Amino acid sequence: MVAAALFLPWPVWLWRRENPALEGLPVAVHRGGKVAALSPLARKLGLREGMTLEAARTRVESLQLLPYPLRAEEAWKDLLAELHRLTPWVEALGPGVALLRLTPLEARLLAQGYRARVGVAPWREVAFLAAWSAPEGEARAVEEAEAFLDRLPLRFLQGVGLTPEGLEKLQLLGLKRVGELRRWRPSQVAAYLREGRQLLPYLFGPWRKEVARFREEERAEAEVLLDPPAEASEGLFRHLARLLARRLAGRAAQRVAVVALAEGLALRGEHLAKEPLREEEGLYLALVAAFRRSGAWGMPLGGVRGEALGLLRPARQEGLFQREGEGLKALLAHHPGLFLRVEVVDPDALAPERGFRYRPWEVGDAALPGTGAGLLRGGTAPVGGLQGKEEGGAPPGPLAGGGAVVAPRGRPRLLSAGGAGRAPS
């Protein structure tokens, strides 16, 4: 059976999981000064997404206004990993929406344990409608899809795309059940409702059974055991970062987690990096930041495990010139229009874009000359770099005079191995 699990609205569900005292209270999650998500009770009291915080407070006195969770994306990945322990078939369709393969009993336990709405049916689309019609914390199992749709109220189609305006148009015609709408032709539904084409798969099919297998996040781990237990130190995390850097093997990590074993507890902290982590120093700083979030600071540790999560292999930009002395004819044959020449038309033009125009750079198969110190630090210049004076001088050599790029003022542009594809100044 296909099970559709709804942990919606996702930021509200996340806050309720971390703070059970919010259960039964109107909750609004805000971001950017506007209401971004609402609990069902807050919606019943008249609140809507997009309202200002002042308007929401004025309308509902007991409203619980909470900021959008900072770790909402990471928390969703963690929840998917938890669901994967129930079944290998877990397909994420968005934050708070997942498809699984479960028995009705397993779906009922899932709904009760996570306070989610779960629908179970032989088909994906029918399972979604069953989930939207189920109360929070309950699972609804459907065996006969046709009979279920015939008696399903139209309002539950709002979960799969029906707008409030579309629901009102259908109610004006006297329609109350999904079965009444299914008596229409698909072309009539698509013509009458603006969102009609989005509803066709749920009303008429084709219905699908398949659920994708869960793709586990690639990770690298390193563990250090301490006997006797000791407090955390810089050397411990330096050693852990060195081990992780070796196991990355050229890959980069997006997140770093630390699991500290202290006094019989496994305390976990996680840190989201601002840029991919590859070097040992960056891993060390991320491990320390994650450990501080674990709450194990100052406790005697029996072991520490570091996890590099969200691994990827960074792309590398190849240079235009693979070796010194290589000609440009073959390069321009593969990349026509790669280099342009700037021709000054009117130096006194009021609009700068009217004072020059681009011309194709016509070159023979002459290789760019190697340069000396040029303008780079350390006394080296890249292959094909333009060598020139410090302040606006014309570069000497074959590119001087009628050269490839004319720099009206300032330093000449470098055409280096790692430079941009187009290099006009």
N, C-alpha and C positions, 0 to 999 in steps of 0.2 A: 504494500500500500504506500501511496505517496502522502507525506505529511507536510503541510505548509505551516510554519511557525512564525508568528508575528510578535515581535518585541517592540511594539509601537505605542506611542511615539518614542523613537529610540533614545533621545536625550532624557526624556521624562522617565522612561523605564530604567535607565542607568542611574539616575538620581534616586529612584525608589529602591533600587537594589542596594545601594550604599547607605541609604537612610530609610529603614522600614517605617519610621515614625511618620513619613509623608503619606502613607497609605490612608486613603479616605479624605485627604485634603485637596483643595484645588491648587494645582501646580502649573506654573508657566515658566518656561525656559526662554531667556532672552539672549540676543546677540546683536551687537551694533545698535543698541538703543531701541530695538523692536522685539516683539514677542515672536519667537521662532517655533515653539512647540507648546502644546497644551495637553493636559490630562483630560480624560473624558468628562470629569466633573466640572472642570473649568470651562469646557466647551458648552456644557449644558447651561452654565450660568451666563452665557452670552458673550464670552470672549472669542476672539478670532486671531489667527496669525497675522502679523503685520501691524498690530496695534502698538501704539506707544506705551511705554511703561506707566506714564501718568494716567492714561485713559484706562489701562487695565486695573491699576490700584483703585481708581475711583469707582469702577463698576463692581469689583469684588473686594470687600474689606479684608476677608481672611485669606486672600491670595498669597501663595508662597512663590515669590519671584526668585529664581535661581539662575546663575550664569550658565552658558553652554559649557559642558564638560570639556576640559582641555584634552583629555585622553580618550575622546569618544571613538576615534578611529582605531586606536590600539586596543581599547576594550572590546570592540566588535571582533577583532582578530582573535583575542583571547577567548571570547565566547564561542566562536566557531571551532577553536581547538577543543573546547570542552564538549561541544556537540559531537565532534569526531570520535570521542570515546564511546558514544552510544552506537554509532553506525559509521561505516566508511563512506556512505553516500550522503554528503552534505554539500549543497549548492547554494552559495550566497548570491542573492539578487539585489542587495543593497543593504545599508545599515539598518538592522532590525528585521530583515525579511530573509528567510532561509527555507529551502526545500530539503527534506530528508526522506529516507526510507525507514519507516517504523511500523510496528504493529499497533492496533488501537490501544492496547494496554500501555505500551511504551509511550505513545503520544499523550495518554492521560497523565502519566507520571511526569512527563516533560512539562506539560501545562501547569500542573500543580507545583512543581519544584521551582519553576522560573516565573510564575505568574504571567504566562503568555497565553495568547489565543492560538489554538492549534486546530487545524482541519485535516481530516484523514479521508482519502477517497482513492479510487483506482486511477484517477486522472489528475494532472497538475492543476488545470484551470478550475476543476470542481473543488479540489482541495483548498484553493485560495478562497473561493466563495464560502466554503464551510468554515474556514478560519475566521473570516470577517463576521460571520453570523454567530460565532461562539462567544460567550462571555469571557472576561479576563480570568485566567486560571483554570479554564476548562477546555476540553477537547471535544470536537463534534465529528463523529464518524459517519460517512455516507457510503452506502453500498449501491443503492439504485440512484444513479445520477439524474435520470430523467424525472423521476418522482420528486427528488429533492428540489430541482430547479423549478418545477411547476408550482410548488407552494412557497418558494423563497420570496420574501418581500422585496420590492424594487429598491428600497433604500440601501440594501447591502451591495448593490452594484457600484455605489460610490467608492468602495474600497478598490475597485479595479478600473476606475476611470470615469464613471458617470458624475457629472457636475451637478451642483444644486439646481442650476437653471434647467439642465436636462431632466432632472427628476421632476421638477415642477411642470414642465411641458408634458411629460408622460401622465402625471396625475390629473392634469386638466382634461385629458382624454378619457379618464376613468380607469386607467391601468393601475393595478395594485401589486400584481405578482409578476415574477420573472417569466413564468410560463405563458402569460398573456402576451408579453413582448416577443417571445420565441415563436408565436404564431405568425408574426410578420415575416416578410421576406428580408434577407440580408440587405438587399438594395434599398428597401424602405427604411430600415434602421439607419443605414449610412446616410441617407438623404435627409431624414427628419432630425437627427441629432448631430451636432457638430462633432461630438466625440464618438459617433456611432461605429466607425471603423475600428476603434480601439476596443469596443465591446464585442465585436463579432466573434473572436475566438472563444470567449466565455459563453456566448449564447448558442453558437452553431458549430463550433469546432473549426478545424480539427483539434481534438484533445490529444494531449501527449502524456506518456507514461514515464519517460526516461528522467533520471536524476543523475547529475554528474558526480563523480567521485571527488572527495575532498583533496585538494592539493596542499600538502603540508608545507609550511614555510621553511625554506632552506635556512639552516643555522649551523654555527660552529660553536663548540663548547670546550671549556678547559676547567679543570677542577684542582684545587689544592686542599689537602687534608692536613690538619694541625693536631699534633699529638706531642705534648699536652695542649689543651685549648689555650688560645692566646687572643689578645685584642687585635683589631685591625691595625695595620701599619703601612707606611708607604712602600716598603720593600715587598709586602705581600701583593699589593695591587700592581706594582711594577712587574713582578714575576708572572702574575696572571695575564697582564697585557702582553707580555712577551710570548707566552704560550698561545694566546688567541691570535696574535699577528702571524705566527707561523702557520696556524691552521686555516687562516683565511686563504692562503695560497693564491694571492693576486686578486681576490674578491674584496668587496667593500661591504660594510654593515651599515644599515640604516638606524638600528636600535641596539642597545646593549642592556642586558638584564643581569642582576646579581642575585643569587640565592645563597643566603647565609644560614648555616646550621648552628644554632645557638641555644643551649639549654633545652634540647629536645624539640625545638621549633625550627621550621623552615621559613625564614623571613625573606620576602622577595621585593626587590626594587627595580625599577626600569627607567631608562633615560633615552629620550628621542634626540638623536644628533641633528644638528643644523646642516651638516654636510656629511656625505659618506665617509665612514671611518676605515682607513687602511693602515695608517702608521701606528707605531707602538705608543707614541706620546698621546695621540688623540684617543686611543683605546683606554689608556690609563686614566685620563681625565673623565671619560665617560663612565668607567667602572666606579670611580670614586663618587661621581654624582648619583649613579644608580644605587650604590651602597648606602648613601645618606638617606635615600628615600625608603630604604627597607626597614628602618627603625632598629637596626642591630648595632648601631654605633655605641661603643663602650662596653659591649657584652663580650664574654669569652666565646670565641668561635672554635668549633670543632672542624669546620671546613667551609670553603667558599667556592661556589661554582659560577663562572662567568659565561654568559651566552651572548653571542653575536647573532642578531636576528635580522631578517629582511635582507639576505645577502644578494648582491648583484655584482656583475662583472663590468666595471666602468669601461666605456668606449674611449679609444685613444684617437686623437686627430693626427693623421699621417701628414708629413710635410709635402709640399708641392714638388720639391726637388729631392729625390732619393739619395743622390750623391753629388759631390762637387764636380763641376764641368759638364753636367747634363744639359742638353739643348732644350729649347722651348718649343720646337716645332711639333714634336710628338705630344707635348702637354696641351698645346692649343688645339690640336686635332681632336683630342678627347673632350676638351672644355672650351668650346668656342665662345668668344666674348668674355673670357676670364679677366683679361686686362684691358683697360681703357686708357686713352690719352686725353688729357684736358687741354682744350684749345681756348684761349682767351679771346673773346669777341669784342667786348667793350669794357675796358677797365673802369670806366666812370658810370656804369649802369646803376640806376637807383635801386633796382631789384637785383640782388646778387645772382639769382638763378638765370637772369637774362644776360649776364656778363660773360658766360662761358658755355661751352657745349662739349660733349664727349665725342671722341673719335676712336675708331678701332685701333688697336695697337698692332701694327704690322711689323713683324720681326722675321729675320731669317733663322737659320738653325744655329746661330751663335750662342754659345753658353754664356750665362751671366758670370762675370769675373768674380773670383774670390776676393775678399776684402781684408783689409788690415784691422786696425783697432776699431775704426768706425765710430759709432756713437754709443756702443754698448760698454757696460762696466766689465772690468776684468780683462780688457784688452783683446776680446775676441768678437767676431762678427759672424752671423750665420752665412751659409752658402747662398750667394745671390743677393746679399745685403747691399744696399746703396751706401757708398762711402761719400761723405760730404763734409762741408765745414760745419762748425758748431752753430752758427746763426745764419741760416738761410742761404748758404752757398750752394752753387750747382755741383752736383756730383761729377767727379772726373771720370774718364774712361769712355767706353763705347756708348753709355747711356746719357752722356752729357749733350747739351744742345737740343737736338730733336729726340730726346729720350722718351721713355715710356710714360713716366708720370711727372708732371710739372707741378711743383709745389709753389704756389704764389707767394707764400710767406711762411716763416717758421722753418722747422727742421724738415729735411726730405723724408718721405715715407719709406720704411724698410719693407722690402719684399722678402721676408724671411721664410724659413721652412715651416714655421708655425703660423704664418700670417694669414690674413683673411683672403677670401677668394678674389674680391675686387679691391684694388688698392689705389683709387684715385684720391688726391688731396684737394 
